[in-house]
């Protein structure tokens, strides 16, 4: 217990300090940092640089890779873009080990004291971000010192010495590193633990190097776990991360271990912590240099390894991923895309409902009912996503956008319900062999056409944020209201003149009532657009 408690406590402080420092750096850099991943990755080399920079700031290659998987899952990035960022993330994560090797433990309490002082003394967001960086930096080194002191008694423990000797077997050392990083879920933390052992003279570079290789494979488990439940492409991104590190480890274990070990020993002959840091950096730099030209092959290998059901892919949310909520501006854009996708499906249902109603098409009825189930699922998924997004740190403008999206999906879903009502009326009409007069059919054709047009224009006005199209919707809505009143009056006149029967007449009135409600919900969507121009 005298060893376990300081080591576990130190490890906890190390992880907390690293995360706190990363959060402070991330906030200081602003939201634009994450947007780099989306905007600057069309060029694969630029993707490597972006992945490196983002991981240096976030202080976690796993976090960067998980973010990339979120972008791939939401359709913001393809696999060829993702592979560059993943390679860069591996380089960026080596910064933590290099920082630890400076052994700044003596300055750690001062950093915490200054950071806490700034945090208490100011209410400015920028200053508080700086305070988090300093506090995290200090806590990280205090944790390292606690781990090192806790491990010191092991130097005189023969059992531990025998275990360390057994780790001279490179394969066994690699498995230890893999298991350790899989448990801790942080390669930086497991390498920090290695450096703590090294600072007490408990291991040498010959033992540390294979463990370090295993660390690099173990860190991929975070992304693999994160990809569970994601789409096929996102799973492939996680597999690319695993393959990249696995292939790199095999290359180093079989070919490059001895020469690289000789290089790091020569550069820092008396500093084992620096040797571990340099070994980690060289491993990842050389791994990127070797595999970068073959990135396309990594993508193809992942595509072969991860197959998927195309039907299942179609039923998934195409643009939503909770990992992107941390970047609200991007998340809002993705919700908008999913709402438009839902709107297009509802528009298709409205057209099919018109055909089913006028032409008595059974196949169209079945298709509408099937698609309505998908629409309802999309509405639930978008609503849940918006609820989660509304709890993220949003600006006032972003909160307003969330509220507008809540209202729009409600109106779009209600239009879908009315399309379903119309095909149910069509089914009743077919089952009971009810027929309309030619005048009624002409009136329904015109009204269906107007309602399909008004809904399409409403969705277009939302997609393009067009004031002009929104005003066209409002005019069309008035025309539909007029048609509904006129058709109702004409129908009552036909009933009075015994030109149509009561059964079809009831269906006719229900149909034009549903169509008028479609127009009302369309005008609601247009109003949300017009509200932005007030």
N, C-alpha and C positions, 0 to 999 in steps of 0.2 A: 504493500500500500504506500510505503514511503517513496517508491519510485512511480507507481501508477498514477497517483493523484497529481503530482506536479506535472507529469507528462501529459495527462489528459487535460488538465486545466490549462497548461501552456498551449496545447494544440487548439483548445477551444478559443483562447485569446488570440492565437495566431489567425485562425479562420475568421473570427469576428473583426479583428483589425484589418485583415485583407479586404473583407467585404465592405467595411466602413470606409476605408480609404478609396476603394473602387467606386462606391456610391458617391462620395464627395467629388472625385474626379469627373465622374459621369455627369453630375449635376452642374459642375463648373463648366464643363465643355458644352452643356446644353443639349437639346433634342437633336440639333443638327448632326451630332456625332453618329447617332443611329441611322439618320437619313443617308449618311455616307454609304452605308451598306447597300441601300436600294439604288442610289443615284450613280455611284462611281464604280460599278462592278461589271459594266459591259466588256471592258478590257480585262482579261484574266490576270495580267500582271498588276493592274491597278487594284484588282480584287485582293491580291496577296498583300499589297501595301495597306489597303483599307482594313483587312482582317488583322494585320499586325498592329496598326494604330489603335483600333477599337479595343483589342485585347489588352494592350498596354494600359489603356485607361480603365477598362472594366476590371482588369486583374484576374481574368478567368477565361481560358480558352473554351471551357465547357459552356459558359454563359454566351459567348459569341456564337458558338456552333448551334446552341439551342435557339438563339435568335435567328440564325440563318435558316434553320429548319422551319421556324415559324414563317419566315418570308417565303420559303419555297412552298410550304403548305398552303399559303394564301395566294399563291400565284404571282408574287412580286418579284421573284427571282427564279431563273431556271438552273438546272444542275451544272451547266457549264460555267455560269457565274458563281455558283455556290462553292465549287471546288477550289477556286482561287482564294476566297475568303477563309475557307477552312484551313488551307495551307498557311495563310498569313496568321491565323489565330494561334497555330502551334509555335510560330516564331515569337509572337507577342507575349506569350505566357512565360517565356524565359526571363523576362525583365525582373520578375519577383525574385528568382533565385540569384540573379546578379545583384539585386538590391541587398538581399540578405548577406551576401558574401562581403559587403563592406563593413559588416559587424559594427553597426551604429548603436549598439545597446546602451552605451553610456549617455547618449543623447535622447533616448526614448522617453524617460520621465519628463524631460524639459519640453519635448514636443507635445506630450499629453497636457502638461500644465498650460502651455501657451494656447493650445487648441481649446481647452475648456474655458480659459479666460476670455478668448474671443467669442466663444459660443454664448457665455453669460452676458458679456458686455454689449453685444450688438443684436439688432433685430434684422439687419440687412441679410438678404438671402445669399448674396455672393460671399459675404464674410463668413456666414455659417457653413457654406460649402468648403471654404478654406479650413475652417475649424475641424470639420469632419475628416478632411485629408490628414491634418496634423495628428488628430486623436487616433485615427486608424493606423497611421504610420508608427506612432509610439506604441500602441497596444500590440501591433504585429511583432515588434522587436522585444517587448516585455514578454510576450508569449514564447518567442524563440529562446530567450534567456532562461525562462522557467523550464522549458523542455530540456535545455542543455544541462542545467543544474540537477534536474530530476534524473537524467540519464547517467550522470557522473559516477554514482556507486556501481554501475554495471561493469566498470573497468576492472574491478576486483572480483567479479562473479565468474567462476570457471564455466558454469553452464552456459551463460551468455557468450563467453569467449568461444566455446565449442560450436555454438550455433553460428556465430559469425564466420568461423573457419569453414563450416559446411557450405556457406554461401559463396565460397570461391568457385563453386560450380555455377557457371553463367546461366544455365537453363533454370536452375532452382532460384537463383537471384531474380531472374526475370519474373518468375511466377509470384515471388514474394512482392515485388513491386506492383504487379498487376492486381493482386489481391488487396494490397494496402490501399491503392488509389481507388479501387472499386468500392471499398468500404467507406473511405473518407470522402469520396466524390470530389477530390481536388488534387490534381497533380502538383500544384504549387505547394500545397500543405504537405504532401508526402515527400517532396523533394526538400522542403524546409526541415522535415523530421530527419531526413538523411544528413542534412548539413548540421543539425544539432548533434547527431551521433558523431559526425566527423570532428566537430569542435572539441569533443571530449576524447578524441583519439581512439574511438571505439571501432571505426571502420576506415578502410583505405579506398583509393579510387578503383582498385581491382574488384572490390566487393560492390562499391556504389554504382559502377557503370551498368552492370546487368539489371540492377534494381531500377535504375533510372529508365532503362528500356521498357521494363514492365510498367512503370508509371505512365509512360506515353500511350501504351495500349489501354491501361485501366481508365484513363481519362475519357476514352470514347464511350464508356458505358453510360455516362450521363446523357449524351445525345441519343444513344440507342433507346434508353428508357423514355426520353422525351418524345421520340418518334412514334411510340405506341399510341394508336388512335389517330395518328395523322394520315394524310393521304399517301398514295404509293410513291410519289415523287419525293416527299419529305422523308420517307423511310429510306429511300435511296441516298439522300444527302447524308443521313446518319451512317449508312453503310460505307459511303465514300470516306468519311472521317476515320472509321475503323480500318478500312483497307489501307489508307494512306499511312497510318501509324504502324500497322502490322507489317506492311512491306518494308517500311523504313527500319523497323526493328530487325527483321530478317537480314536485310542488307548489312546492318551494323554488326549484328551478332556473328555473321559468317565472314565478312570481308573487312569492314572498316574499324572494328573495335580496337584492335592493337595499334594501328597508326594514329587514330584520334586520341587514344589514351596516352600515347607517347607525346603527342603535341601538347595536350593540356597539362601534363606533368612537367614538360619543359618550360611552358609559359609561367606556371606558378608552382615551382618545385616544393615550396614549404607551406603552401596554403591549400589544404584539402577542401575547404569550403569553396574557394575560388575554382579549384579543379572541377568540382561537381557542377558549379554554375556554368563554367565554360563548356564542359562536356554536354550539358543540357542544351546550351545555345548552339554549339556546333552540330549536334545531332539534328536539331530542327532546321537549321540553315542548309546543311548539306542534303537532308532529306527532301526539302523543297527544291533545291537545285537539281537533284537527280530525277524527281518525279514530275516536276512542272511540265516538261515537254510531252509527258505521257498522260496528262490530265484527262484527255478524251477517252483514253483506254480505261481509266478509273470509272468514268461515268458509264461506259458500256458494260463494265464488269458489274457495277451496281444494278444496272437495268436487267442484266441476266439473273442476278441473285434475288432480286425482289420483283416478283410478278404481281399481278393484281387483277381483280374482277372489274371490268369496265363499267358494268351496271352499278356496282357498289360505288364506284368513283362518281358517277352521275348523281347519285342520291346524297352525296356529302355536300356540306357547305363548301362552295368553291373558293370563297374569298375570306372566310373568317378563321382567325387563329388567335387564341387567347394570349400567346406569347408576344403578339404585336401590341397589345393593350398598353404596354409600357411606353409606347410611342403613340400617344393619342391622335396626332395629326394623321399618321398613316392608318391607324385603326379606323378612324372616321371615314377615310377614303375607301377602305375595304368594305365597311358596312354599306356605304352608298352603292358600291358595285353589286353587293349581294341583294340589296333592295331592288336595284334595276333588273337584276336577273329574275327576281321574284315577279316584278312588274311585267316583264316580257312573257313569263309563263301564264300570268293572269290574262294578259292581252290575247294570247293564243287560245285560252279557254273561252274567252268572250266570243272570239270568231267562230270557234267550234260549236258553241252554244247556239249561235245564230243559224248555222247550217243544220244542226240537229233539230231545231225548232221548226224551221221552214221546210226542210227537205226530209224530215223524219229519218235521220241517219243514226242507226243504233251504235255503229262503231264510234262515231263522234261522242256519243253520250258516255260510253265506257272510257274513252280517252280523257274526257273532262273530269270524270269522277276519280280516275287514277291520278291525274295531275293535281287535283284539288288536295289530295292527301299529301303530296309533295309540298304544295304551297303552304298548307297548315304547318308542316314540319319546319319549313323555312321560316315561317313567322315566329314559331317558338324559339328556334335557334337564334334568330336575329334579336329577338326580345331579350333572351338570356344574355347574349353578348353585350347588348346595350346597357343592361343592368350592371354587368361587371365593369363595363367601360365608364359608366357614370360614377363609379366609386374610385376611379383613378384620379390623379391630380390634374384637373382640367381648368382651362381658362373660362371666363364667362361666356365667350363666343362659342367655345367648344361645348359647354353645357347646353347652350341654346340649340346647337346643331343636333345634339343627342335628343333633346325634347322634340325637335322637328321630325327626326327620323322615327321616333316612337309613334308620332301621330300619322306619319305617312304610311308606315307598314300596316297600321290599323286600317287605314282607308283602302290600301291595296288589297289587304286580306278580305275586307268586306265586299269589294268588287268581285273577288274570287267566289265568295259565298253566293252572291247574286247570280253569277254564271252557273254555279251548281244548282241553285233554285230553278233556273231557266231550263236546264237539261232534265231536271226532275219533272217539271211541267211537260216537257217534250215527251218524256217516257210515258207519263200518264195519258197524254194525247194519243200516242201510238198504241198503247195497250187498250184504250177504249175506242179506237178507230174514230176519233173526232176530227172534223175538217173545218177549216176556216173559209169564209167567203173570199173571193178574189180581192175585194176592197180591203179586207182585214189583212190579207197576205201582203198587199202593196204597202199598207201602213206599217206593218211590222218590219218589212225589208228596209224601209226608210229609217225607222227608229233604231233598228239594230245598227245600221250603217253609221248613223249620227253618234250613237253611244260608243261604238268601237273607235270612231274618230276622236271623240272627246277624251276618252281614256288614253289613247295613244299619244295625243298632244300633251296631256297632263304629265305622262311619264317622260316625254321628250323635254318638256319645260323644266322638270326636276333634274334631268340628266345634264342639260345644257345651262341650267340656271337662267333661262331666257324669260325676261319680262314680257316680250312680245308674244311668245307662244302661250304664256300663262294667261294673257288677256284674251287670246283667241279661245282658250278653254272656257273662260267666263261667258263669252258671247255664244259659244256652242251650247253651253249649259242652259242658257235662256231659251235657245231654240228647242232643246229637248223638252224643257218644261212646257213650252207652248204646244209641241207635238203631243205630249202626254195628255194634256187637257183636251186638245182637238180630237185625238183618237178616242178618248173616253166618251166624248160627246157624240162622235160619229157612231161609236159602237152602241150606245144607248138608243140612238135614233134607229139603227138597224134592228135592235131588239123590239122596239115599239112597232116597227113595220113588219115584224115577223120574217125578216130577211136572214136571220141566223138563229141557231138554237142556243138554249141556255148553257149547256155543257161547254161547248167551245168558247162561249162568251165569257165564262168565269176564267178559263185558262187565258184568254186574251187580256182581260183586265189585270190578272196577276202578272202577266208577262210585261205589260207596259209599265206597271208599278215598279217591278224589279229594274227595268231599264232606266227609269227616271232616277232611282236610287244610285245606279251606276254613275249617272251623270253628276249627282250630288257629291259623291265621294271623289270624283274626278276634279270637281271645282274646289273641293277642300285641299287637294294636293296643289292645285294652281295657286290657291290663296297663300300657302306656306312659302311659295316662291315669291309672290308679290309682296309679302310682308317684309322681305329683305330690302325692298326698294322704297320703303316708307321713310 
